Amino acid sequence: MSNLLSAGIYRLKYSKLFYILLGLLVVTLTFCYVQAIPQTVSLDVSPTEAVTQEEGYVTVEYEEQASFYPLNSLFFQYVLFNLISCGIFCPLFLSHEYSDGVLRNKLIVGRNRTQIYLGNLTVNGLYGAATTVVGILTGLCVGMPMLKGFGETEPSTLVMYGLFSLITTWACVSLFTMVAMIVANRAVAAALCIVLAFGLYFLGQFLTIGLSQPELLQGGLIWGPDGTFQMADPAPNPSYISGFKRQVYQFLYELTPGGQCFQIANMGAETPWHLPVYAALFTALTTAAGLAIFQRKDVK
């Protein structure tokens, strides 16, 4: 097993794809940080003054001014990149197992299939760990100086979501490793993993939008003939999801890597400690399924 890991790490160390994807991650995050620089300016005009400048608007008193810290919403965006990049890296990195006869040679020299599968899963997991570490370092070294820090966000919250992002990335790795190990055709495996990656991304986005809908829509202002006004009662939101359907949405949101990635990227999990539990469950299920199928696969 140690020889398999050493060989895999050696290939990872000299993989051009590995460094290309890491470089693309740094460039993408840096571009996002640069785009967000104008949002770091504090609100110099109080909300009351801003409202009363427009004729006919209602003056509302606020006690404090607010400052917006865009780094809070950008720092963990790397986990969404991890979802897509793992879908690209895993099948392409493991494609030589079938195309170059490496898998057959490993079996000939006495390696069993469990060792081969877990060895490849571990090496792919190292890629997932590398992308997570690079994403965090880019945020700390590039994002923080540009975007003035995290405001009042607790360091413990950042550490918690950082650990959760690593565990969720490994869940993504386990899924794409399963596909890459049971599909012999390189092109088919790569296409299937990329489609799965984007499918999980859009599923997570769909679930995020659906579950974030408010139950009631805030009522507007009703103007009277004498110039007075009153606030209308809140109205039910037809887009609000409730009942059993909401339970299904919430379960998929917490179980699937796409939903987990969006919760981490937005730091918006209602029950944060569900994330590592569901990610570990997803990893165990995909690893067990992949091993079971790979054990019975005919290797030519």
C-alpha positions in Angstrom: 0.0 0.0 0.0 2.8 2.4 0.8 4.4 1.8 -2.6 1.1 2.6 -4.3 0.8 5.8 -2.3 4.4 6.8 -3.0 3.9 6.2 -6.7 0.7 8.2 -6.7 2.2 11.1 -4.8 5.1 11.2 -7.2 2.8 11.4 -10.1 0.8 14.1 -8.4 4.0 16.1 -7.7 4.9 16.2 -11.4 1.3 16.5 -12.7 0.9 19.6 -14.9 -2.9 19.4 -14.5 -2.4 19.7 -10.7 -0.5 23.0 -11.0 -2.7 24.4 -13.7 -5.9 23.9 -11.6 -4.2 25.4 -8.5 -3.1 28.4 -10.5 -6.5 28.8 -12.0 -8.0 28.8 -8.5 -5.6 31.6 -7.4 -6.4 33.7 -10.5 -10.1 33.2 -10.1 -10.2 34.1 -6.4 -7.9 37.1 -7.0 -10.2 38.4 -9.7 -13.2 38.1 -7.4 -11.4 40.0 -4.7 -10.4 42.8 -7.1 -14.0 43.1 -8.3 -15.2 43.5 -4.7 -12.9 46.3 -3.7 -15.4 49.1 -4.3 -17.9 47.4 -1.9 -15.5 47.8 1.0 -16.2 51.6 1.3 -18.1 52.4 4.4 -21.5 54.1 4.1 -20.5 57.8 4.7 -24.0 59.0 4.3 -26.5 57.9 6.9 -29.5 55.9 5.7 -31.8 58.8 6.9 -29.9 61.4 4.8 -29.8 59.1 1.8 -33.6 58.6 1.9 -34.6 62.2 2.4 -32.6 63.4 -0.6 -35.3 61.9 -2.8 -38.5 63.9 -2.8 -41.5 61.9 -1.6 -39.5 59.3 0.3 -40.2 58.5 3.9 -37.6 59.4 6.6 -36.7 56.5 8.8 -34.3 56.9 11.7 -31.4 54.5 12.1 -29.1 54.4 15.1 -26.0 53.0 13.5 -24.2 53.1 10.1 -23.3 49.8 8.5 -20.2 48.7 6.9 -20.1 45.9 4.4 -17.3 43.3 4.4 -17.4 41.4 1.1 -14.7 39.0 2.2 -17.3 37.3 4.4 -19.2 36.3 1.3 -16.1 35.6 -0.8 -13.6 33.8 1.4 -15.1 30.3 1.1 -16.1 30.6 -2.6 -13.1 28.3 -3.3 -15.2 25.4 -2.2 -17.4 25.9 -5.3 -14.3 25.9 -7.4 -13.2 22.7 -5.7 -16.5 21.0 -6.7 -15.8 21.7 -10.4 -12.0 21.2 -10.4 -12.3 17.8 -8.6 -14.7 16.7 -11.4 -12.0 17.6 -13.9 -8.9 16.4 -12.0 -10.0 13.0 -10.7 -10.9 11.3 -14.0 -8.0 12.8 -16.0 -5.4 11.9 -13.3 -6.7 8.3 -13.0 -7.2 7.8 -16.8 -3.8 6.1 -17.1 -5.0 3.3 -14.9 -6.9 1.7 -17.8 -5.5 3.4 -20.9 -1.8 2.6 -20.1 -2.4 -0.8 -18.6 -1.2 0.3 -15.2 -4.2 -1.2 -13.4 -3.6 -4.6 -14.9 0.1 -4.5 -14.0 -0.7 -3.6 -10.4 -2.9 -6.7 -10.2 -0.3 -8.9 -11.8 2.4 -7.9 -9.2 0.0 -8.9 -6.4 -1.9 -5.7 -5.4 -5.5 -6.3 -4.5 -8.3 -4.1 -5.8 -9.1 -2.6 -2.4 -5.5 -1.4 -2.1 -5.6 0.1 -5.6 -8.9 1.8 -5.1 -8.1 3.3 -1.7 -4.6 4.3 -2.9 -6.1 6.3 -5.8 -8.8 7.8 -3.5 -6.1 8.9 -1.1 -4.0 10.6 -3.8 -7.1 12.4 -5.1 -7.9 13.4 -1.5 -4.5 15.0 -1.4 -5.4 17.1 -4.4 -8.7 18.1 -2.6 -6.7 19.1 0.5 -4.2 21.1 -1.6 -7.0 23.1 -3.3 -8.6 23.8 0.1 -5.3 25.0 1.6 -4.5 27.2 -1.5 -8.0 28.7 -1.4 -7.6 29.6 2.3 -4.0 31.0 1.8 -5.2 33.1 -1.2 -8.0 34.6 0.9 -5.7 35.4 3.8 -2.8 36.7 1.7 -4.7 38.4 -1.1 -8.3 38.9 0.1 -7.7 40.2 3.5 -5.4 43.1 2.5 -7.7 44.1 -0.3 -11.0 43.8 1.5 -10.3 44.9 5.0 -10.8 41.7 6.8 -13.9 39.9 8.1 -15.5 42.6 10.3 -17.1 41.0 13.4 -17.0 37.4 12.2 -15.7 35.2 14.9 -12.3 33.4 14.2 -13.9 30.2 15.5 -16.6 30.4 12.8 -13.9 30.8 10.1 -12.0 27.8 11.4 -15.2 25.7 11.6 -16.2 26.5 8.0 -12.6 25.9 6.8 -12.6 22.4 8.3 -16.1 21.7 6.8 -14.9 22.9 3.4 -12.1 20.3 3.5 -14.5 17.5 4.5 -17.0 18.5 1.8 -14.2 18.6 -0.8 -13.3 15.0 0.1 -16.9 14.0 -0.4 -16.6 15.4 -3.9 -13.4 13.5 -4.4 -15.0 10.3 -3.3 -17.8 10.6 -5.9 -15.5 11.4 -8.8 -13.0 8.7 -7.8 -15.8 6.2 -7.9 -16.8 7.2 -11.4 -13.2 7.3 -12.6 -12.4 3.8 -11.2 -15.5 2.0 -12.6 -15.6 3.6 -16.1 -12.8 2.4 -18.2 -13.2 4.8 -21.1 -11.2 8.0 -20.4 -13.4 10.3 -22.4 -16.6 8.9 -21.0 -15.3 9.1 -17.4 -14.2 12.7 -17.8 -17.4 13.8 -19.5 -19.5 12.0 -16.8 -17.6 13.6 -13.9 -17.8 17.1 -15.4 -21.5 16.7 -16.0 -21.9 15.5 -12.5 -19.9 18.4 -11.1 -21.9 21.0 -12.9 -25.1 19.1 -12.1 -24.3 19.2 -8.4 -23.4 22.9 -8.7 -26.7 23.8 -10.3 -28.7 21.6 -7.9 -27.0 23.3 -5.0 -27.9 26.7 -6.5 -31.5 25.7 -7.1 -31.9 24.4 -3.5 -30.3 27.5 -2.1 -32.7 29.8 -4.0 -35.7 27.6 -3.1 -35.0 27.4 0.6 -34.1 31.1 1.0 -37.5 32.3 0.0 -39.3 34.1 2.9 -42.6 32.8 4.1 -44.2 36.2 4.0 -43.6 39.1 1.6 -43.2 42.5 3.3 -46.1 44.8 2.7 -45.5 48.1 0.9 -46.7 51.6 1.8 -50.3 52.6 1.1 -50.8 56.4 0.6 -54.0 58.0 1.7 -55.7 61.0 0.0 -54.6 63.3 2.8 -50.9 62.5 2.2 -50.6 60.1 5.1 -49.5 56.5 4.7 -49.7 53.2 6.4 -47.8 49.9 6.1 -49.7 47.1 4.3 -49.9 43.7 6.0 -47.4 41.1 4.9 -48.7 38.8 2.2 -48.0 35.0 1.8 -45.1 34.3 -0.6 -46.3 31.9 -3.3 -42.7 30.8 -3.9 -42.2 29.7 -0.3 -41.6 25.9 0.0 -43.3 24.2 3.0 -44.3 20.8 4.3 -42.9 17.5 3.0 -41.4 19.2 -0.1 -39.3 21.5 2.1 -38.1 18.5 4.1 -37.0 16.8 0.9 -35.2 20.0 -0.3 -33.5 20.4 3.1 -32.3 16.8 3.1 -30.8 17.1 -0.4 -29.4 20.4 0.6 -27.5 18.9 3.4 -26.6 15.5 1.8 -25.4 16.4 -1.6 -22.0 18.0 -2.1 -23.5 20.8 -4.2 -25.8 21.9 -1.4 -23.0 21.6 1.2 -20.7 23.7 -1.0 -23.2 26.5 -1.2 -23.9 26.5 2.5 -20.2 26.8 3.2 -19.5 29.4 0.5 -22.3 31.6 2.0 -21.5 30.7 5.6 -25.3 30.2 5.9 -25.8 26.8 7.3 -28.8 26.7 9.7 -27.3 23.6 11.5 -23.6 23.8 10.6 -22.6 20.5 12.4 -24.9 18.6 10.0 -22.4 19.4 7.2 -19.5 17.2 8.3 -21.9 14.4 9.3 -23.6 14.3 5.9 -20.4 14.8 4.1 -18.8 11.8 5.9 -22.0 9.7 5.2 -21.8 10.7 1.5 -18.1 9.8 1.4 -18.7 6.4 3.1 -21.6 5.5 0.7 -19.8 6.4 -2.5 -16.6 4.7 -1.4 -18.4 1.5 -0.4 -20.4 1.6 -3.7 -17.2 2.2 -5.7 -15.3 -0.6 -4.0 -18.2 -3.0 -4.5 -18.5 -2.3 -8.2 -14.7 -2.2 -8.8 -14.2 -5.6 -7.1 -16.5 -7.2 -9.7 -15.2 -5.2 -12.7 -13.6 -7.1 -15.5 -10.1 -5.6 -16.1 -8.9 -6.3 -19.6 
